[in-house]
C-alpha cells in the first residue's frame, strides 16, 4: 500500500468539507486515520447515503446524466470501502 502524506487534518476535501478519495487505497488509509472518530464515521455514512440519493434523483430525470451517476457511484463505493475497513479495524481491536 502506498503511504499518503496526509493526516486527518490535511486530507484533501471538497468545498463542503467532504473527504476526497481517488482510489481504494486512499479510502483504506483514511479508515486507519479515523477508525476512532465516531463523528467522522457518522459523516461517511451520511455521505454514502447522500450519494445514493443523488443517483436516484438523477435517474428519475427525463435525460439522466450517466457520467455524473457514475461519479456518484464510485464515490459511494469508496465510502463503503472506507466504512468496511473501519469496521474491520474496530472488530479486530475487540478480538484481542
Order of alpha helices (4+ residues) and beta strands (2+ residues): alpha-alpha-alpha
